[in-house]
């Protein structure tokens, strides 16, 4: 027989169930509702470097297209400083709901290798969303240099040990690591001259104060204008950015390396949100107009989904870790 007390307890339990159901319907009972409603607010796209560079221009172009695809504003927010660490850490510490993303690249891997005491680890504290583009490294010389090919440069370096130098954007940069790797493979001793960024390096190379510049092939405009002479690119195959310039590999030196840019989210971002953003980026990068615009910027469009990007980053970590250890490269941060 059901007592009045039993009925009251049953009514209370039913009331609790109805309340929980109501809260869930309102999106207050967990992350599932937030995932299904994504995106329900503007998205901040953090660029951890100053405005005006290739990454900044690329991010704004992709951001406009992503805003159209998602139906929400995408606000590009430059947060430079500490070699990209300030902007990256901002996203690492952000709420993992897809509203804060960062575009960064090879520095995500080199940061872990060169700055092990950072308060965050980009390889662990960020979720890969999509590879966006790549740019191979390039080796250029000032036009008056006494060599016109990479083979002639190596021969000159061997005949004049310790007298040939190369400029880079700084200690631990892609150019620095490529120079150290080529030294080991070719048996030469190029002297490293680090600058505070590629712009400063380019000025001295164009003027002939430093004969070589190891940087990214995004310096194509200076190459096409004849301000510098491209000797080689460091991708495995020739790049559409500089299609007439041979690779180091085809020139006989087994060195390949490039910078890359990827879209990342805070580590705990739900997979459904990551996959939604990634799928939209895949469509954006596949569009002919977007691809043409990226190539004009000096980058090769290259989409990779989250799993492939994760595996790629692990491979990069192993490859550059060996180069850094063997050459004793230190960060300037």
Secondary structure as the mmCIF struct_conf table of DSSP 4:
data_model
#
loop_
_struct_conf.conf_type_id
_struct_conf.id
_struct_conf.beg_label_comp_id
_struct_conf.beg_label_asym_id
_struct_conf.beg_label_seq_id
_struct_conf.end_label_comp_id
_struct_conf.end_label_asym_id
_struct_conf.end_label_seq_id
HELX_RH_AL_P HELX_RH_AL_P1 UNK A 4 UNK A 25
TURN_TY1_P TURN_TY1_P1 UNK A 26 UNK A 27
BEND BEND1 UNK A 29 UNK A 30
HELX_RH_AL_P HELX_RH_AL_P2 UNK A 31 UNK A 36
TURN_TY1_P TURN_TY1_P2 UNK A 37 UNK A 37
BEND BEND2 UNK A 41 UNK A 41
STRN STRN1 UNK A 43 UNK A 47
BEND BEND3 UNK A 48 UNK A 49
TURN_TY1_P TURN_TY1_P3 UNK A 51 UNK A 52
BEND BEND4 UNK A 53 UNK A 53
HELX_RH_AL_P HELX_RH_AL_P3 UNK A 54 UNK A 70
TURN_TY1_P TURN_TY1_P4 UNK A 71 UNK A 71
BEND BEND5 UNK A 72 UNK A 72
STRN STRN2 UNK A 74 UNK A 78
HELX_RH_3T_P HELX_RH_3T_P1 UNK A 82 UNK A 84
HELX_RH_AL_P HELX_RH_AL_P4 UNK A 85 UNK A 92
TURN_TY1_P TURN_TY1_P5 UNK A 93 UNK A 93
BEND BEND6 UNK A 94 UNK A 94
BEND BEND7 UNK A 96 UNK A 99
STRN STRN3 UNK A 100 UNK A 105
TURN_TY1_P TURN_TY1_P6 UNK A 106 UNK A 106
HELX_RH_AL_P HELX_RH_AL_P5 UNK A 107 UNK A 114
TURN_TY1_P TURN_TY1_P7 UNK A 116 UNK A 117
BEND BEND8 UNK A 119 UNK A 120
HELX_RH_AL_P HELX_RH_AL_P6 UNK A 122 UNK A 125
STRN STRN4 UNK A 126 UNK A 142
TURN_TY1_P TURN_TY1_P8 UNK A 143 UNK A 144
BEND BEND9 UNK A 145 UNK A 146
BEND BEND10 UNK A 148 UNK A 149
HELX_RH_AL_P HELX_RH_AL_P7 UNK A 150 UNK A 159
TURN_TY1_P TURN_TY1_P9 UNK A 160 UNK A 162
STRN STRN5 UNK A 165 UNK A 168
BEND BEND11 UNK A 169 UNK A 170
TURN_TY1_P TURN_TY1_P10 UNK A 171 UNK A 172
BEND BEND12 UNK A 173 UNK A 173
HELX_RH_AL_P HELX_RH_AL_P8 UNK A 174 UNK A 186
TURN_TY1_P TURN_TY1_P11 UNK A 187 UNK A 187
HELX_LH_PP_P HELX_LH_PP_P1 UNK A 190 UNK A 190
STRN STRN6 UNK A 191 UNK A 194
BEND BEND13 UNK A 196 UNK A 197
HELX_RH_AL_P HELX_RH_AL_P9 UNK A 198 UNK A 206
TURN_TY1_P TURN_TY1_P12 UNK A 207 UNK A 208
BEND BEND14 UNK A 209 UNK A 211
STRN STRN7 UNK A 212 UNK A 216
HELX_RH_3T_P HELX_RH_3T_P2 UNK A 217 UNK A 219
HELX_RH_AL_P HELX_RH_AL_P10 UNK A 220 UNK A 224
TURN_TY1_P TURN_TY1_P13 UNK A 225 UNK A 226
BEND BEND15 UNK A 227 UNK A 227
STRN STRN8 UNK A 228 UNK A 233
BEND BEND16 UNK A 235 UNK A 237
HELX_RH_3T_P HELX_RH_3T_P3 UNK A 240 UNK A 242
TURN_TY1_P TURN_TY1_P14 UNK A 243 UNK A 244
BEND BEND17 UNK A 245 UNK A 245
HELX_LH_PP_P HELX_LH_PP_P2 UNK A 246 UNK A 246
STRN STRN9 UNK A 247 UNK A 247
TURN_TY1_P TURN_TY1_P15 UNK A 248 UNK A 252
STRN STRN10 UNK A 258 UNK A 266
TURN_TY1_P TURN_TY1_P16 UNK A 267 UNK A 268
HELX_RH_AL_P HELX_RH_AL_P11 UNK A 271 UNK A 286
BEND BEND18 UNK A 287 UNK A 287
HELX_RH_AL_P HELX_RH_AL_P12 UNK A 288 UNK A 297
TURN_TY1_P TURN_TY1_P17 UNK A 298 UNK A 298
STRN STRN11 UNK A 300 UNK A 304
HELX_RH_AL_P HELX_RH_AL_P13 UNK A 306 UNK A 327
TURN_TY1_P TURN_TY1_P18 UNK A 328 UNK A 328
#
